[in-house]
């Protein structure tokens, strides 16, 4: 990760001037499991007419400096963001953090721990593949030593490259699904801790792509822990589901967020800017931040 002082200066530069226009607040880059470099994401956002974006790579802030540099001199605002692997009621919950101080010590330390455990998990899955007769070439593995937040998708891509699976989906079906013979459980922060870290850094915590276990009871518990927003606009959500989530957000006084969850060019409905929130929704989200 970049040094603290330059990193802080870059984050301040990103925050100059509130955006006016659509915002895609759920994007990934090569710093986690995306196919685009951070600068490429910024360029695609600009071409899509987006006023603001947030690179929410998994458990890492590694994309922020490059994104801010790429956006310098443009009208595109870079909102600090991250997608944290959390646990709620014994199940995984992805927690989005926005508008936090990116140089906050406790948050950065927790993310660094998660990244380290992700890297150890990746190499353990590679070793497990060897036990099933799947040896991946060193030349294919070498680039992953530079990736911050490694995950199962990276292993799946390697399996496709090695012709051990016809697609990422098939690789998951054969080896990497939950409980699969190669899958290794992912380290997760208790959701209370994850929310506290985001809020402690002056940011807003949001429930990413809430599934159908997003009930009034679960929201009440999470709001009691400091949840500030709900991801309402998301690829694959039907109009009825979006309306239901908007209603829940209103009932609990939560801000609305949303985005494409773009990981690359392979899914048209998840291209940069395919899902976005309005200027007013971005303003409402920003008003909850304390940094």
JODAFEN-V130302 format. One record per residue. RES is the residue in three letters. SS is DSSP state (helix for helix, strand for strand, loop for the rest). Layout:
RES:SS
RES:SS
This chain:
UNK:loop
UNK:loop
UNK:loop
UNK:helix
UNK:helix
UNK:helix
UNK:helix
UNK:helix
UNK:helix
UNK:helix
UNK:helix
UNK:helix
UNK:helix
UNK:helix
UNK:loop
UNK:loop
UNK:loop
UNK:loop
UNK:loop
UNK:loop
UNK:loop
UNK:loop
UNK:strand
UNK:strand
UNK:strand
UNK:strand
UNK:strand
UNK:loop
UNK:loop
UNK:loop
UNK:loop
UNK:loop
UNK:loop
UNK:loop
UNK:loop
UNK:loop
UNK:loop
UNK:helix
UNK:helix
UNK:helix
UNK:helix
UNK:helix
UNK:helix
UNK:helix
UNK:helix
UNK:helix
UNK:helix
UNK:loop
UNK:loop
UNK:loop
UNK:loop
UNK:strand
UNK:strand
UNK:strand
UNK:strand
UNK:loop
UNK:loop
UNK:strand
UNK:loop
UNK:loop
UNK:loop
UNK:loop
UNK:loop
UNK:helix
UNK:helix
UNK:helix
UNK:helix
UNK:helix
UNK:helix
UNK:helix
UNK:helix
UNK:loop
UNK:loop
UNK:loop
UNK:loop
UNK:loop
UNK:strand
UNK:strand
UNK:loop
UNK:loop
UNK:strand
UNK:strand
UNK:strand
UNK:strand
UNK:strand
UNK:strand
UNK:strand
UNK:strand
UNK:loop
UNK:loop
UNK:strand
UNK:strand
UNK:strand
UNK:strand
UNK:strand
UNK:strand
UNK:strand
UNK:strand
UNK:loop
UNK:loop
UNK:loop
UNK:loop
UNK:loop
UNK:loop
UNK:helix
UNK:helix
UNK:helix
UNK:helix
UNK:helix
UNK:helix
UNK:helix
UNK:helix
UNK:helix
UNK:helix
UNK:helix
UNK:helix
UNK:helix
UNK:helix
UNK:helix
UNK:helix
UNK:helix
UNK:helix
UNK:helix
UNK:helix
UNK:helix
UNK:helix
UNK:helix
UNK:helix
UNK:helix
UNK:helix
UNK:helix
UNK:loop
UNK:loop
UNK:loop
UNK:loop
UNK:loop
UNK:loop
UNK:helix
UNK:helix
UNK:helix
UNK:helix
UNK:helix
UNK:helix
UNK:helix
UNK:helix
UNK:helix
UNK:loop
UNK:loop
UNK:loop
UNK:loop
UNK:loop
UNK:helix
UNK:helix
UNK:helix
UNK:helix
UNK:helix
UNK:helix
UNK:helix
UNK:helix
UNK:helix
UNK:helix
UNK:loop
UNK:loop
UNK:loop
UNK:loop
UNK:loop
UNK:loop
UNK:helix
UNK:helix
UNK:helix
UNK:helix
UNK:helix
UNK:helix
UNK:helix
UNK:helix
UNK:helix
UNK:loop
UNK:loop
UNK:loop
UNK:loop
UNK:loop
UNK:loop
UNK:loop
UNK:loop
UNK:loop
UNK:loop
UNK:loop
UNK:loop
UNK:strand
UNK:strand
UNK:helix
UNK:helix
UNK:helix
UNK:helix
UNK:helix
UNK:helix
UNK:helix
UNK:helix
UNK:helix
UNK:helix
UNK:loop
UNK:loop
UNK:loop
UNK:strand
UNK:strand
UNK:strand
UNK:strand
UNK:loop
UNK:loop
UNK:loop
UNK:loop
UNK:loop
UNK:loop
UNK:loop
UNK:loop
UNK:helix
UNK:helix
UNK:helix
UNK:helix
UNK:helix
UNK:helix
UNK:helix
UNK:helix
UNK:helix
UNK:helix
UNK:loop
UNK:loop
UNK:loop
UNK:strand
UNK:strand
UNK:strand
UNK:strand
UNK:strand
UNK:strand
UNK:loop
UNK:loop
UNK:loop
UNK:loop
UNK:helix
UNK:helix
UNK:helix
UNK:helix
UNK:helix
UNK:helix
UNK:helix
UNK:helix
UNK:helix
UNK:helix
UNK:helix
UNK:helix
UNK:helix
UNK:loop
UNK:loop
UNK:loop
UNK:strand
UNK:strand
UNK:strand
UNK:strand
UNK:strand
UNK:loop
UNK:loop
UNK:strand
UNK:loop
UNK:loop
UNK:loop
UNK:loop
UNK:loop
UNK:helix
UNK:helix
UNK:helix
UNK:loop
UNK:loop
UNK:loop
UNK:loop
UNK:loop
UNK:loop
UNK:strand
UNK:loop
UNK:helix
UNK:helix
UNK:helix
UNK:helix
UNK:helix
UNK:helix
UNK:helix
UNK:helix
UNK:helix
UNK:loop
UNK:loop
UNK:loop
UNK:loop
